[in-house]
Each structure stands twice: as structure tokens, then as C-alpha cells.
């Protein structure tokens, strides 16, 4: 592992920022739209972290996680627009 400047340092810094944002309190109930938007945001952050990963394994793990969350968000979006008469709540 390399310390100092470079992709590994950027990844650690980005991960620390993501952890801090992930612990924010949610006020009130989360709507389907809120869940969709949160999943999209987390998937995008994981994709950015994958670009900064210092190993192929780290990149693959983060890319896989981003793809999974993105797919989950897509299912929620399709459910809200296609299967629910009220749309995204």
C-alpha cells in the first residue's frame, strides 16, 4: 500500500467522506423516490471510488457493488413508474 499522494490516498479520503455522509439522520419516512435517489448517489460514489482503487480486486469489488446498487435503484424506479398508479411516492 502506498501512502502520500496518489490514487490510494484519494480513495481513502473519498471513503472517509462517504462514511461521514452515510451516517446522517433521516427526518421522517423515506419515500420510494428518496430510496431511489439515495441508492443512485451511493452507486455513483462507489463507482468514483472504484476509479481510485489501487488494485484490480478493489476495483472489481467496488464496481460490482456500484452495479448492484444501480440495478436495485433501477428496479425501484421501474416499480414506481410501471407498477404503482401513484408513481414515485
C-alpha positions, 0 to 999 in steps of 0.5 A, spaced: 500 500 500 502 506 498 501 512 502 502 520 500 499 522 494 496 518 489 490 514 487 490 510 494 490 516 498 484 519 494 480 513 495 481 513 502 479 520 503 473 519 498 471 513 503 472 517 509 467 522 506 462 517 504 462 514 511 461 521 514 455 522 509 452 515 510 451 516 517 446 522 517 439 522 520 433 521 516 427 526 518 421 522 517 419 516 512 423 515 506 419 515 500 420 510 494 423 516 490 428 518 496 430 510 496 431 511 489 435 517 489 439 515 495 441 508 492 443 512 485 448 517 489 451 511 493 452 507 486 455 513 483 460 514 489 462 507 489 463 507 482 468 514 483 471 510 488 472 504 484 476 509 479 481 510 485 482 503 487 489 501 487 488 494 485 484 490 480 480 486 486 478 493 489 476 495 483 472 489 481 469 489 488 467 496 488 464 496 481 460 490 482 457 493 488 456 500 484 452 495 479 448 492 484 446 498 487 444 501 480 440 495 478 436 495 485 435 503 484 433 501 477 428 496 479 425 501 484 424 506 479 421 501 474 416 499 480 414 506 481 413 508 474 410 501 471 407 498 477 404 503 482 398 508 479 401 513 484 408 513 481 414 515 485 411 516 492 
